[in-house]
Amino acid sequence: MSQMVMQAYSAEFKADAVALYLSDPSHTFEGIGNDLGVSRETLRNWVRTDRKRTGTPSAADRPRRPASAGGVSSESVLEDEIKQLRAQVRKLETEREILRRAAKYFAGETNW
């Protein structure tokens, strides 16, 4: 059996990992944890702690938006698509910045 080594992570790294997880509802603890080299449970604990600190409800507690019905003009469809694309760009920029910081953090830990 291999022995687990306790790793100390900076507050900035933890905050970035939580922000990355919360940036998209389709993210999973497993996926983000694997990407960042952190266990699923560690990330889950960080998110839980952040939600308690900020008073943010979990995804299960958030109210769902009702689906819109009825006729929709092509302009409103385009506006909705633009909003979605801009939100996706912001999300991707945030993820890129977090991954850059993570890479810098892990590069600083190597003793070559």
C-alpha positions, 0 to 999 in steps of 0.5 A: 500500500502506498502512503498518502502525503499531506499537501499544503495548498495556498489560500489562493490556489484553494480559492481558484480551484473553488472558483473553477468548480463553481464557474460551470454547473457541469463541472464535477469534483472528480474532473476538476480534482483530476485536472488540478491534482487534488483529491475529489474529497479535498476539493469538495471540502474546499467548496463546502467551506467556501459556501458556508463562508459566503452563505451561497446555497449549493446547486440543489438549493438554487431555484431553477429558472422556468423554461420560456414558452411562446413565440420568440423573435430572431433578434431575441434569439441572437441576443440570447446567443450573444449573452451565452457566448459572452458568458462562455468567453468569461468562463474560459478566460477565468479557467485559463487564468486559474490554470496558469496560476496552478501551473505557476504554483506547481512549477515553483514546487519542483526542485530540479 
